[in-house]
């Protein structure tokens, strides 16, 4: 009988521990995301890439940043962009190869932002395609002779992050 009580106590403790870890995991899902609200009404959630890009002749490295943004009472309402430290040589549009999870690659046309260090894509469809994904890989050419850049993102917490941004924008999740 005593053995039964001790086993029952151990099982109860294990169940409590699993529950607490589950709650702690739920609280940390958004830890990789950074949220901001600008004075102009832009609400954003940003995520660092899991990989590093080498810059400065190989002496420095950095992680590109993916940002999802929503503008209150504006069109286009939704936008996404990739922040880089290195410039791309394109001036208006650039082809970005996109891979979601382990699926096939497809190409999208993104705009080149100020000083060539931001690649941007407007529209809710880009945000919507990320909803079911766990991983996002973006690949682009820095220039004709400069090679390719690649950013790999772990999208854990994306649903919660996009819901928070949509709530702050008073709009629906795409």
VMD Tcl script that builds the backbone (N, CA, C; Angstrom):
set m [mol new atoms 522]
animate dup $m
set s [atomselect $m all]
$s set {name element resname resid chain x y z} {
  {N N UNK 1 A 0.822 -1.191 0.000}
  {CA C UNK 1 A 0.000 0.000 0.000}
  {C C UNK 1 A 0.868 1.257 0.000}
  {N N UNK 2 A 1.941 1.218 0.831}
  {CA C UNK 2 A 2.829 2.374 0.908}
  {C C UNK 2 A 3.492 2.631 -0.446}
  {N N UNK 3 A 3.886 1.583 -1.134}
  {CA C UNK 3 A 4.481 1.698 -2.453}
  {C C UNK 3 A 3.498 2.354 -3.425}
  {N N UNK 4 A 2.231 1.973 -3.350}
  {CA C UNK 4 A 1.197 2.550 -4.199}
  {C C UNK 4 A 1.069 4.055 -3.949}
  {N N UNK 5 A 1.089 4.459 -2.689}
  {CA C UNK 5 A 0.984 5.884 -2.330}
  {C C UNK 5 A 2.206 6.641 -2.834}
  {N N UNK 6 A 3.410 6.066 -2.674}
  {CA C UNK 6 A 4.621 6.734 -3.134}
  {C C UNK 6 A 4.637 6.870 -4.655}
  {N N UNK 7 A 4.210 5.828 -5.365}
  {CA C UNK 7 A 4.135 5.889 -6.827}
  {C C UNK 7 A 3.101 6.934 -7.233}
  {N N UNK 8 A 1.976 6.959 -6.554}
  {CA C UNK 8 A 0.941 7.953 -6.846}
  {C C UNK 8 A 1.451 9.362 -6.601}
  {N N UNK 9 A 2.197 9.556 -5.508}
  {CA C UNK 9 A 2.768 10.872 -5.198}
  {C C UNK 9 A 3.780 11.286 -6.276}
  {N N UNK 10 A 4.626 10.347 -6.681}
  {CA C UNK 10 A 5.619 10.629 -7.719}
  {C C UNK 10 A 4.936 10.973 -9.044}
  {N N UNK 11 A 3.874 10.265 -9.374}
  {CA C UNK 11 A 3.128 10.541 -10.611}
  {C C UNK 11 A 2.491 11.917 -10.549}
  {N N UNK 12 A 1.925 12.259 -9.400}
  {CA C UNK 12 A 1.306 13.574 -9.242}
  {C C UNK 12 A 2.348 14.677 -9.382}
  {N N UNK 13 A 3.527 14.478 -8.810}
  {CA C UNK 13 A 4.598 15.473 -8.921}
  {C C UNK 13 A 5.054 15.613 -10.375}
  {N N UNK 14 A 5.152 14.498 -11.069}
  {CA C UNK 14 A 5.544 14.540 -12.481}
  {C C UNK 14 A 4.510 15.287 -13.307}
  {N N UNK 15 A 3.239 15.059 -13.021}
  {CA C UNK 15 A 2.168 15.755 -13.738}
  {C C UNK 15 A 2.223 17.255 -13.482}
  {N N UNK 16 A 2.465 17.647 -12.242}
  {CA C UNK 16 A 2.600 19.063 -11.905}
  {C C UNK 16 A 3.791 19.661 -12.635}
  {N N UNK 17 A 4.903 18.956 -12.655}
  {CA C UNK 17 A 6.099 19.443 -13.330}
  {C C UNK 17 A 5.865 19.626 -14.825}
  {N N UNK 18 A 5.211 18.663 -15.449}
  {CA C UNK 18 A 4.892 18.770 -16.877}
  {C C UNK 18 A 3.976 19.960 -17.123}
  {N N UNK 19 A 3.005 20.159 -16.273}
  {CA C UNK 19 A 2.077 21.290 -16.420}
  {C C UNK 19 A 2.807 22.611 -16.293}
  {N N UNK 20 A 3.674 22.736 -15.291}
  {CA C UNK 20 A 4.424 23.968 -15.089}
  {C C UNK 20 A 5.339 24.228 -16.274}
  {N N UNK 21 A 6.009 23.186 -16.762}
  {CA C UNK 21 A 6.879 23.354 -17.934}
  {C C UNK 21 A 6.074 23.754 -19.154}
  {N N UNK 22 A 4.890 23.222 -19.292}
  {CA C UNK 22 A 4.021 23.595 -20.406}
  {C C UNK 22 A 3.613 25.045 -20.324}
  {N N UNK 23 A 3.309 25.509 -19.125}
  {CA C UNK 23 A 2.954 26.915 -18.940}
  {C C UNK 23 A 4.164 27.791 -19.205}
  {N N UNK 24 A 5.313 27.406 -18.692}
  {CA C UNK 24 A 6.532 28.174 -18.932}
  {C C UNK 24 A 6.839 28.227 -20.416}
  {N N UNK 25 A 6.642 27.133 -21.125}
  {CA C UNK 25 A 6.869 27.099 -22.571}
  {C C UNK 25 A 5.938 28.051 -23.285}
  {N N UNK 26 A 4.681 28.096 -22.850}
  {CA C UNK 26 A 3.714 29.002 -23.476}
  {C C UNK 26 A 4.122 30.448 -23.256}
  {N N UNK 27 A 4.683 30.772 -22.092}
  {CA C UNK 27 A 5.106 32.142 -21.826}
  {C C UNK 27 A 6.334 32.526 -22.639}
  {N N UNK 28 A 7.165 31.566 -23.002}
  {CA C UNK 28 A 8.396 31.876 -23.715}
  {C C UNK 28 A 8.262 31.778 -25.233}
  {N N UNK 29 A 7.110 31.422 -25.739}
  {CA C UNK 29 A 6.914 31.298 -27.188}
  {C C UNK 29 A 7.209 32.619 -27.890}
  {N N UNK 30 A 6.880 33.719 -27.257}
  {CA C UNK 30 A 7.079 35.032 -27.869}
  {C C UNK 30 A 8.416 35.669 -27.498}
  {N N UNK 31 A 9.260 34.967 -26.749}
  {CA C UNK 31 A 10.524 35.545 -26.305}
  {C C UNK 31 A 11.430 35.964 -27.456}
  {N N UNK 32 A 11.368 35.294 -28.598}
  {CA C UNK 32 A 12.219 35.637 -29.734}
  {C C UNK 32 A 11.681 36.816 -30.536}
  {N N UNK 33 A 10.457 37.190 -30.303}
  {CA C UNK 33 A 9.825 38.283 -31.040}
  {C C UNK 33 A 9.995 39.596 -30.284}
  {N N UNK 34 A 10.200 40.682 -31.021}
  {CA C UNK 34 A 10.303 42.031 -30.447}
  {C C UNK 34 A 9.179 42.866 -31.033}
  {N N UNK 35 A 8.448 43.550 -30.159}
  {CA C UNK 35 A 7.285 44.328 -30.574}
  {C C UNK 35 A 7.566 45.809 -30.408}
  {N N UNK 36 A 6.953 46.607 -31.313}
  {CA C UNK 36 A 7.147 48.056 -31.248}
  {C C UNK 36 A 5.928 48.743 -31.853}
  {N N UNK 37 A 5.644 49.914 -31.369}
  {CA C UNK 37 A 4.614 50.768 -31.945}
  {C C UNK 37 A 5.231 52.138 -32.177}
  {N N UNK 38 A 5.271 52.565 -33.434}
  {CA C UNK 38 A 5.876 53.845 -33.794}
  {C C UNK 38 A 4.854 54.974 -33.672}
  {N N UNK 39 A 5.352 56.183 -33.628}
  {CA C UNK 39 A 4.482 57.352 -33.513}
  {C C UNK 39 A 3.564 57.514 -34.722}
  {N N UNK 40 A 3.996 57.003 -35.881}
  {CA C UNK 40 A 3.182 57.131 -37.093}
  {C C UNK 40 A 2.123 56.038 -37.220}
  {N N UNK 41 A 1.963 55.200 -36.181}
  {CA C UNK 41 A 0.921 54.182 -36.188}
  {C C UNK 41 A 1.346 52.824 -36.712}
  {N N UNK 42 A 2.634 52.651 -36.991}
  {CA C UNK 42 A 3.132 51.363 -37.461}
  {C C UNK 42 A 3.383 50.453 -36.259}
  {N N UNK 43 A 2.714 49.291 -36.255}
  {CA C UNK 43 A 2.873 48.302 -35.193}
  {C C UNK 43 A 3.659 47.141 -35.785}
  {N N UNK 44 A 4.737 46.726 -35.114}
  {CA C UNK 44 A 5.601 45.704 -35.690}
  {C C UNK 44 A 5.932 44.586 -34.716}
  {N N UNK 45 A 6.247 43.436 -35.302}
  {CA C UNK 45 A 6.824 42.297 -34.590}
  {C C UNK 45 A 8.040 41.877 -35.404}
  {N N UNK 46 A 9.194 41.781 -34.749}
  {CA C UNK 46 A 10.451 41.475 -35.442}
  {C C UNK 46 A 11.099 40.228 -34.876}
  {N N UNK 47 A 11.821 39.538 -35.748}
  {CA C UNK 47 A 12.443 38.267 -35.398}
  {C C UNK 47 A 13.822 38.188 -36.046}
  {N N UNK 48 A 14.853 37.850 -35.253}
  {CA C UNK 48 A 16.194 37.672 -35.795}
  {C C UNK 48 A 16.308 36.319 -36.494}
  {N N UNK 49 A 17.094 36.291 -37.566}
  {CA C UNK 49 A 17.379 35.034 -38.259}
  {C C UNK 49 A 18.201 34.131 -37.356}
  {N N UNK 50 A 18.091 32.839 -37.571}
  {CA C UNK 50 A 18.872 31.885 -36.784}
  {C C UNK 50 A 20.298 31.748 -37.318}
  {N N UNK 51 A 20.544 32.261 -38.499}
  {CA C UNK 51 A 21.883 32.203 -39.088}
  {C C UNK 51 A 22.514 33.589 -39.104}
  {N N UNK 52 A 23.777 33.631 -39.413}
  {CA C UNK 52 A 24.538 34.883 -39.499}
  {C C UNK 52 A 25.029 35.090 -40.924}
  {N N UNK 53 A 25.103 36.349 -41.328}
  {CA C UNK 53 A 25.724 36.719 -42.595}
  {C C UNK 53 A 27.054 37.385 -42.276}
  {N N UNK 54 A 28.046 37.113 -43.078}
  {CA C UNK 54 A 29.377 37.669 -42.874}
  {C C UNK 54 A 29.479 38.986 -43.637}
  {N N UNK 55 A 30.037 40.000 -43.001}
  {CA C UNK 55 A 30.203 41.306 -43.623}
  {C C UNK 55 A 31.579 41.860 -43.247}
  {N N UNK 56 A 31.927 42.985 -43.804}
  {CA C UNK 56 A 33.186 43.635 -43.447}
  {C C UNK 56 A 34.407 42.800 -43.766}
  {N N UNK 57 A 34.425 42.165 -44.930}
  {CA C UNK 57 A 35.574 41.358 -45.312}
  {C C UNK 57 A 35.745 40.117 -44.454}
  {N N UNK 58 A 34.647 39.663 -43.844}
  {CA C UNK 58 A 34.681 38.447 -43.042}
  {C C UNK 58 A 34.958 38.688 -41.576}
  {N N UNK 59 A 35.195 39.947 -41.196}
  {CA C UNK 59 A 35.527 40.240 -39.804}
  {C C UNK 59 A 34.294 40.331 -38.909}
  {N N UNK 60 A 33.155 40.669 -39.470}
  {CA C UNK 60 A 31.940 40.856 -38.685}
  {C C UNK 60 A 30.822 39.965 -39.209}
  {N N UNK 61 A 29.883 39.654 -38.353}
  {CA C UNK 61 A 28.705 38.909 -38.788}
  {C C UNK 61 A 27.479 39.491 -38.104}
  {N N UNK 62 A 26.330 39.265 -38.707}
  {CA C UNK 62 A 25.076 39.765 -38.156}
  {C C UNK 62 A 23.940 38.851 -38.581}
  {N N UNK 63 A 22.842 38.952 -37.868}
  {CA C UNK 63 A 21.625 38.215 -38.220}
  {C C UNK 63 A 20.642 39.167 -38.879}
  {N N UNK 64 A 20.170 38.861 -40.079}
  {CA C UNK 64 A 19.113 39.674 -40.679}
  {C C UNK 64 A 17.872 39.641 -39.787}
  {N N UNK 65 A 17.030 40.641 -39.923}
  {CA C UNK 65 A 15.828 40.754 -39.094}
  {C C UNK 65 A 14.596 40.779 -39.993}
  {N N UNK 66 A 13.653 39.881 -39.726}
  {CA C UNK 66 A 12.363 39.867 -40.408}
  {C C UNK 66 A 11.382 40.657 -39.553}
  {N N UNK 67 A 10.696 41.606 -40.167}
  {CA C UNK 67 A 9.707 42.406 -39.448}
  {C C UNK 67 A 8.374 42.326 -40.165}
  {N N UNK 68 A 7.338 42.068 -39.390}
  {CA C UNK 68 A 5.961 42.074 -39.873}
  {C C UNK 68 A 5.324 43.329 -39.309}
  {N N UNK 69 A 4.705 44.122 -40.168}
  {CA C UNK 69 A 4.132 45.371 -39.702}
  {C C UNK 69 A 2.704 45.581 -40.177}
  {N N UNK 70 A 1.976 46.333 -39.383}
  {CA C UNK 70 A 0.605 46.701 -39.689}
  {C C UNK 70 A 0.461 48.189 -39.400}
  {N N UNK 71 A -0.163 48.899 -40.334}
  {CA C UNK 71 A -0.392 50.328 -40.154}
  {C C UNK 71 A -1.869 50.561 -39.855}
  {N N UNK 72 A -2.121 51.294 -38.783}
  {CA C UNK 72 A -3.484 51.623 -38.403}
  {C C UNK 72 A -4.070 52.564 -39.462}
  {N N UNK 73 A -5.269 52.217 -39.977}
  {CA C UNK 73 A -5.998 53.063 -40.934}
  {C C UNK 73 A -5.146 53.503 -42.117}
  {N N UNK 74 A -4.477 52.557 -42.771}
  {CA C UNK 74 A -3.640 52.888 -43.917}
  {C C UNK 74 A -3.699 51.766 -44.933}
  {N N UNK 75 A -3.379 52.062 -46.165}
  {CA C UNK 75 A -3.249 51.060 -47.217}
  {C C UNK 75 A -1.890 51.231 -47.857}
  {N N UNK 76 A -1.135 50.195 -48.095}
  {CA C UNK 76 A -1.449 48.840 -47.668}
  {C C UNK 76 A -1.319 48.725 -46.159}
  {N N UNK 77 A -2.186 47.957 -45.587}
  {CA C UNK 77 A -2.206 47.813 -44.131}
  {C C UNK 77 A -1.048 46.947 -43.642}
  {N N UNK 78 A -0.804 45.799 -44.299}
  {CA C UNK 78 A 0.221 44.845 -43.870}
  {C C UNK 78 A 1.462 44.949 -44.740}
  {N N UNK 79 A 2.608 44.786 -44.124}
  {CA C UNK 79 A 3.870 44.772 -44.848}
  {C C UNK 79 A 4.859 43.880 -44.104}
  {N N UNK 80 A 5.839 43.400 -44.820}
  {CA C UNK 80 A 6.925 42.646 -44.200}
  {C C UNK 80 A 8.213 43.138 -44.824}
  {N N UNK 81 A 9.283 43.104 -44.050}
  {CA C UNK 81 A 10.562 43.476 -44.610}
  {C C UNK 81 A 11.696 42.730 -43.929}
  {N N UNK 82 A 12.796 42.673 -44.661}
  {CA C UNK 82 A 14.015 42.028 -44.205}
  {C C UNK 82 A 15.066 43.113 -44.074}
  {N N UNK 83 A 15.571 43.305 -42.858}
  {CA C UNK 83 A 16.588 44.331 -42.589}
  {C C UNK 83 A 17.975 43.708 -42.689}
  {N N UNK 84 A 18.834 44.342 -43.488}
  {CA C UNK 84 A 20.195 43.859 -43.719}
  {C C UNK 84 A 21.203 44.916 -43.290}
  {N N UNK 85 A 22.417 44.514 -43.010}
  {CA C UNK 85 A 23.505 45.460 -42.763}
  {C C UNK 85 A 24.263 45.748 -44.052}
  {N N UNK 86 A 24.273 44.796 -44.974}
  {CA C UNK 86 A 24.925 44.960 -46.274}
  {C C UNK 86 A 23.908 45.479 -47.279}
  {N N UNK 87 A 24.392 46.176 -48.282}
  {CA C UNK 87 A 23.489 46.692 -49.309}
  {C C UNK 87 A 23.391 45.719 -50.474}
  {N N UNK 88 A 22.222 45.721 -51.109}
  {CA C UNK 88 A 22.043 44.997 -52.362}
  {C C UNK 88 A 22.216 46.006 -53.486}
  {N N UNK 89 A 22.656 45.540 -54.638}
  {CA C UNK 89 A 22.935 46.469 -55.733}
  {C C UNK 89 A 21.687 46.842 -56.529}
  {N N UNK 90 A 20.590 46.123 -56.354}
  {CA C UNK 90 A 19.351 46.451 -57.060}
  {C C UNK 90 A 18.816 47.781 -56.543}
  {N N UNK 91 A 18.086 48.496 -57.397}
  {CA C UNK 91 A 17.598 49.808 -56.967}
  {C C UNK 91 A 16.093 49.850 -56.700}
  {N N UNK 92 A 15.302 49.047 -57.382}
  {CA C UNK 92 A 13.851 49.114 -57.173}
  {C C UNK 92 A 13.254 47.791 -56.731}
  {N N UNK 93 A 13.488 46.753 -57.497}
  {CA C UNK 93 A 12.912 45.428 -57.220}
  {C C UNK 93 A 14.025 44.393 -57.176}
  {N N UNK 94 A 13.776 43.354 -56.404}
  {CA C UNK 94 A 14.727 42.257 -56.304}
  {C C UNK 94 A 13.933 40.962 -56.181}
  {N N UNK 95 A 14.456 39.901 -56.753}
  {CA C UNK 95 A 13.801 38.598 -56.641}
  {C C UNK 95 A 14.307 37.909 -55.375}
  {N N UNK 96 A 13.353 37.508 -54.537}
  {CA C UNK 96 A 13.667 36.798 -53.298}
  {C C UNK 96 A 13.085 35.394 -53.424}
  {N N UNK 97 A 13.927 34.390 -53.219}
  {CA C UNK 97 A 13.460 33.000 -53.208}
  {C C UNK 97 A 12.970 32.680 -51.801}
  {N N UNK 98 A 11.784 32.093 -51.721}
  {CA C UNK 98 A 11.134 31.808 -50.449}
  {C C UNK 98 A 10.928 30.301 -50.323}
  {N N UNK 99 A 11.274 29.757 -49.169}
  {CA C UNK 99 A 11.008 28.351 -48.857}
  {C C UNK 99 A 10.326 28.308 -47.506}
  {N N UNK 100 A 9.156 27.670 -47.459}
  {CA C UNK 100 A 8.429 27.489 -46.214}
  {C C UNK 100 A 8.561 26.044 -45.773}
  {N N UNK 101 A 8.979 25.840 -44.528}
  {CA C UNK 101 A 9.243 24.510 -43.989}
  {C C UNK 101 A 10.189 23.781 -44.945}
  {N N UNK 102 A 9.856 22.583 -45.342}
  {CA C UNK 102 A 10.717 21.837 -46.269}
  {C C UNK 102 A 10.120 21.801 -47.673}
  {N N UNK 103 A 9.196 22.698 -47.951}
  {CA C UNK 103 A 8.542 22.731 -49.251}
  {C C UNK 103 A 9.456 23.249 -50.341}
  {N N UNK 104 A 8.885 23.349 -51.530}
  {CA C UNK 104 A 9.648 23.840 -52.666}
  {C C UNK 104 A 9.858 25.341 -52.615}
  {N N UNK 105 A 10.881 25.798 -53.320}
  {CA C UNK 105 A 11.176 27.225 -53.410}
  {C C UNK 105 A 10.244 27.885 -54.409}
  {N N UNK 106 A 9.875 29.125 -54.120}
  {CA C UNK 106 A 9.175 29.945 -55.095}
  {C C UNK 106 A 9.732 31.350 -55.002}
  {N N UNK 107 A 9.635 32.090 -56.094}
  {CA C UNK 107 A 10.199 33.438 -56.158}
  {C C UNK 107 A 9.117 34.490 -55.982}
  {N N UNK 108 A 9.498 35.573 -55.305}
  {CA C UNK 108 A 8.634 36.736 -55.126}
  {C C UNK 108 A 9.431 37.981 -55.481}
  {N N UNK 109 A 8.722 39.006 -55.893}
  {CA C UNK 109 A 9.351 40.283 -56.179}
  {C C UNK 109 A 9.206 41.176 -54.943}
  {N N UNK 110 A 10.324 41.626 -54.391}
  {CA C UNK 110 A 10.331 42.506 -53.229}
  {C C UNK 110 A 10.923 43.849 -53.650}
  {N N UNK 111 A 10.506 44.906 -53.006}
  {CA C UNK 111 A 11.060 46.240 -53.246}
  {C C UNK 111 A 12.333 46.415 -52.435}
  {N N UNK 112 A 13.238 47.222 -52.975}
  {CA C UNK 112 A 14.469 47.548 -52.264}
  {C C UNK 112 A 14.255 48.876 -51.566}
  {N N UNK 113 A 14.504 48.904 -50.277}
  {CA C UNK 113 A 14.262 50.090 -49.458}
  {C C UNK 113 A 15.449 51.030 -49.411}
  {N N UNK 114 A 15.395 51.962 -48.475}
  {CA C UNK 114 A 16.425 52.998 -48.344}
  {C C UNK 114 A 17.836 52.426 -48.220}
  {N N UNK 115 A 18.748 53.004 -48.987}
  {CA C UNK 115 A 20.173 52.642 -49.003}
  {C C UNK 115 A 20.407 51.171 -49.332}
  {N N UNK 116 A 19.402 50.480 -49.879}
  {CA C UNK 116 A 19.571 49.091 -50.304}
  {C C UNK 116 A 19.725 48.098 -49.169}
  {N N UNK 117 A 19.353 48.495 -47.967}
  {CA C UNK 117 A 19.525 47.616 -46.804}
  {C C UNK 117 A 18.218 47.068 -46.261}
  {N N UNK 118 A 17.155 47.269 -47.003}
  {CA C UNK 118 A 15.866 46.732 -46.591}
  {C C UNK 118 A 15.155 46.181 -47.821}
  {N N UNK 119 A 14.697 44.924 -47.717}
  {CA C UNK 119 A 13.906 44.305 -48.775}
  {C C UNK 119 A 12.482 44.244 -48.249}
  {N N UNK 120 A 11.511 44.774 -49.015}
  {CA C UNK 120 A 10.147 44.940 -48.511}
  {C C UNK 120 A 9.119 44.296 -49.434}
  {N N UNK 121 A 8.022 43.845 -48.812}
  {CA C UNK 121 A 6.901 43.276 -49.560}
  {C C UNK 121 A 5.621 43.688 -48.863}
  {N N UNK 122 A 4.741 44.375 -49.593}
  {CA C UNK 122 A 3.460 44.811 -49.042}
  {C C UNK 122 A 2.371 43.790 -49.323}
  {N N UNK 123 A 1.366 43.758 -48.454}
  {CA C UNK 123 A 0.189 42.933 -48.679}
  {C C UNK 123 A -0.005 41.856 -47.636}
  {N N UNK 124 A -1.264 41.571 -47.375}
  {CA C UNK 124 A -1.631 40.563 -46.378}
  {C C UNK 124 A -1.314 39.148 -46.847}
  {N N UNK 125 A -1.220 38.922 -48.162}
  {CA C UNK 125 A -0.962 37.565 -48.654}
  {C C UNK 125 A 0.397 37.044 -48.201}
  {N N UNK 126 A 1.391 37.921 -48.110}
  {CA C UNK 126 A 2.700 37.506 -47.629}
  {C C UNK 126 A 2.672 37.090 -46.165}
  {N N UNK 127 A 1.888 37.779 -45.383}
  {CA C UNK 127 A 1.754 37.459 -43.960}
  {C C UNK 127 A 0.955 36.160 -43.818}
  {N N UNK 128 A -0.083 36.026 -44.610}
  {CA C UNK 128 A -0.952 34.854 -44.529}
  {C C UNK 128 A -0.190 33.563 -44.826}
  {N N UNK 129 A 0.732 33.582 -45.788}
  {CA C UNK 129 A 1.478 32.384 -46.163}
  {C C UNK 129 A 2.357 31.886 -45.029}
  {N N UNK 130 A 2.682 32.750 -44.074}
  {CA C UNK 130 A 3.532 32.353 -42.951}
  {C C UNK 130 A 2.754 31.671 -41.832}
  {N N UNK 131 A 1.431 31.808 -41.839}
  {CA C UNK 131 A 0.597 31.304 -40.747}
  {C C UNK 131 A 0.742 29.827 -40.444}
  {N N UNK 132 A 0.895 29.007 -41.448}
  {CA C UNK 132 A 0.969 27.555 -41.235}
  {C C UNK 132 A 2.413 27.046 -41.208}
  {N N UNK 133 A 3.386 27.943 -41.370}
  {CA C UNK 133 A 4.786 27.522 -41.473}
  {C C UNK 133 A 5.484 27.536 -40.118}
  {N N UNK 134 A 6.471 26.671 -39.986}
  {CA C UNK 134 A 7.330 26.647 -38.808}
  {C C UNK 134 A 8.692 27.279 -39.090}
  {N N UNK 135 A 9.053 27.288 -40.376}
  {CA C UNK 135 A 10.367 27.784 -40.764}
  {C C UNK 135 A 10.242 28.556 -42.073}
  {N N UNK 136 A 10.980 29.645 -42.160}
  {CA C UNK 136 A 11.016 30.475 -43.359}
  {C C UNK 136 A 12.472 30.675 -43.753}
  {N N UNK 137 A 12.762 30.415 -45.017}
  {CA C UNK 137 A 14.079 30.693 -45.568}
  {C C UNK 137 A 13.915 31.686 -46.706}
  {N N UNK 138 A 14.703 32.752 -46.670}
  {CA C UNK 138 A 14.721 33.753 -47.734}
  {C C UNK 138 A 16.122 33.771 -48.327}
  {N N UNK 139 A 16.186 33.888 -49.657}
  {CA C UNK 139 A 17.466 33.911 -50.343}
  {C C UNK 139 A 17.398 34.966 -51.446}
  {N N UNK 140 A 18.476 35.722 -51.641}
  {CA C UNK 140 A 18.511 36.806 -52.613}
  {C C UNK 140 A 19.954 37.021 -53.071}
  {N N UNK 141 A 20.111 37.749 -54.150}
  {CA C UNK 141 A 21.444 38.100 -54.648}
  {C C UNK 141 A 21.785 39.501 -54.165}
  {N N UNK 142 A 22.989 39.664 -53.596}
  {CA C UNK 142 A 23.446 40.998 -53.199}
  {C C UNK 142 A 23.798 41.825 -54.429}
  {N N UNK 143 A 24.292 41.187 -55.456}
  {CA C UNK 143 A 24.674 41.862 -56.683}
  {C C UNK 143 A 25.157 40.846 -57.689}
  {N N UNK 144 A 25.511 41.320 -58.852}
  {CA C UNK 144 A 25.916 40.438 -59.929}
  {C C UNK 144 A 27.123 39.574 -59.546}
  {N N UNK 145 A 28.103 40.172 -58.907}
  {CA C UNK 145 A 29.314 39.446 -58.535}
  {C C UNK 145 A 29.429 39.203 -57.030}
  {N N UNK 146 A 28.457 39.645 -56.272}
  {CA C UNK 146 A 28.561 39.611 -54.816}
  {C C UNK 146 A 28.063 38.333 -54.171}
  {N N UNK 147 A 27.412 37.475 -54.910}
  {CA C UNK 147 A 26.907 36.240 -54.326}
  {C C UNK 147 A 25.513 36.382 -53.735}
  {N N UNK 148 A 25.116 35.336 -53.014}
  {CA C UNK 148 A 23.772 35.270 -52.460}
  {C C UNK 148 A 23.797 35.449 -50.952}
  {N N UNK 149 A 22.695 35.988 -50.458}
  {CA C UNK 149 A 22.468 36.056 -49.024}
  {C C UNK 149 A 21.323 35.130 -48.683}
  {N N UNK 150 A 21.341 34.602 -47.479}
  {CA C UNK 150 A 20.259 33.721 -47.050}
  {C C UNK 150 A 19.940 33.999 -45.590}
  {N N UNK 151 A 18.663 34.034 -45.287}
  {CA C UNK 151 A 18.205 34.222 -43.909}
  {C C UNK 151 A 17.236 33.094 -43.574}
  {N N UNK 152 A 17.437 32.491 -42.428}
  {CA C UNK 152 A 16.650 31.355 -41.974}
  {C C UNK 152 A 15.954 31.751 -40.670}
  {N N UNK 153 A 14.633 31.607 -40.619}
  {CA C UNK 153 A 13.863 32.041 -39.459}
  {C C UNK 153 A 13.063 30.892 -38.869}
  {N N UNK 154 A 13.144 30.744 -37.558}
  {CA C UNK 154 A 12.305 29.814 -36.805}
  {C C UNK 154 A 11.055 30.601 -36.420}
  {N N UNK 155 A 9.918 30.244 -36.983}
  {CA C UNK 155 A 8.684 31.014 -36.809}
  {C C UNK 155 A 7.873 30.623 -35.577}
  {N N UNK 156 A 8.490 29.993 -34.589}
  {CA C UNK 156 A 7.775 29.640 -33.356}
  {C C UNK 156 A 7.144 30.897 -32.764}
  {N N UNK 157 A 5.875 30.819 -32.438}
  {CA C UNK 157 A 5.167 31.951 -31.858}
  {C C UNK 157 A 4.579 32.915 -32.876}
  {N N UNK 158 A 4.688 32.576 -34.173}
  {CA C UNK 158 A 4.194 33.489 -35.205}
  {C C UNK 158 A 2.717 33.812 -35.020}
  {N N UNK 159 A 1.885 32.799 -34.771}
  {CA C UNK 159 A 0.445 33.033 -34.625}
  {C C UNK 159 A 0.155 34.015 -33.496}
  {N N UNK 160 A 0.828 33.850 -32.363}
  {CA C UNK 160 A 0.631 34.752 -31.231}
  {C C UNK 160 A 1.133 36.156 -31.562}
  {N N UNK 161 A 2.288 36.243 -32.227}
  {CA C UNK 161 A 2.865 37.538 -32.578}
  {C C UNK 161 A 1.962 38.300 -33.545}
  {N N UNK 162 A 1.474 37.610 -34.577}
  {CA C UNK 162 A 0.636 38.285 -35.563}
  {C C UNK 162 A -0.710 38.678 -34.961}
  {N N UNK 163 A -1.213 37.871 -34.043}
  {CA C UNK 163 A -2.463 38.221 -33.352}
  {C C UNK 163 A -2.283 39.472 -32.508}
  {N N UNK 164 A -1.138 39.582 -31.852}
  {CA C UNK 164 A -0.858 40.769 -31.036}
  {C C UNK 164 A -0.756 42.018 -31.910}
  {N N UNK 165 A -0.083 41.901 -33.045}
  {CA C UNK 165 A 0.041 43.042 -33.951}
  {C C UNK 165 A -1.328 43.424 -34.509}
  {N N UNK 166 A -2.104 42.445 -34.951}
  {CA C UNK 166 A -3.441 42.724 -35.490}
  {C C UNK 166 A -4.338 43.381 -34.435}
  {N N UNK 167 A -4.257 42.906 -33.209}
  {CA C UNK 167 A -5.046 43.506 -32.131}
  {C C UNK 167 A -4.674 44.955 -31.895}
  {N N UNK 168 A -3.395 45.273 -31.950}
  {CA C UNK 168 A -2.943 46.656 -31.770}
  {C C UNK 168 A -3.359 47.531 -32.945}
  {N N UNK 169 A -3.527 46.919 -34.124}
  {CA C UNK 169 A -3.946 47.657 -35.321}
  {C C UNK 169 A -5.466 47.709 -35.472}
  {N N UNK 170 A -6.170 47.055 -34.577}
  {CA C UNK 170 A -7.637 46.962 -34.679}
  {C C UNK 170 A -8.081 46.389 -36.007}
  {N N UNK 171 A -7.446 45.294 -36.403}
  {CA C UNK 171 A -7.792 44.639 -37.660}
  {C C UNK 171 A -7.739 43.131 -37.460}
  {N N UNK 172 A -8.171 42.404 -38.476}
  {CA C UNK 172 A -8.147 40.948 -38.433}
  {C C UNK 172 A -6.800 40.408 -38.861}
  {N N UNK 173 A -6.464 39.238 -38.366}
  {CA C UNK 173 A -5.268 38.537 -38.803}
  {C C UNK 173 A -5.484 38.120 -40.252}
  {N N UNK 174 A -4.487 38.341 -41.122}
  {CA C UNK 174 A -4.668 37.932 -42.531}
  {C C UNK 174 A -4.877 36.441 -42.666}
}
mol reanalyze $m
mol bondsrecalc $m
mol representation Tube
mol addrep $m
